[in-house]
Amino acid sequence: MIRIQSVLERALQENRITRQEWEGLLDVATVADETILRGENELLARLVALLEGGEVMVEGITHNEVLKRLSAFV
């Protein structure tokens, strides 16, 4: 399972994440209990905010598509 902290660190350094990381995040976000148990809920919220704001891009996916996929978690 993907570690949100490592993805967030990469996002902050490079202002982007890979498509593979993106897919992993979507998987993790649907298993809230696992994210909470690992103490990564706040990290996930921060990364989502960066993605929503367009500060971090996903390789090969448009910002509109990112927003569309994130809207399922609102």
Buried (B, 14 or more C-beta within 10 A) or exposed (E): EBEBBEBBEBBEEEEBBBEEBBBBBBEBBEEEEEBEEBEBEEBBEBBBEBBBEEEBBBEEBEBEEBEEBBEEEE
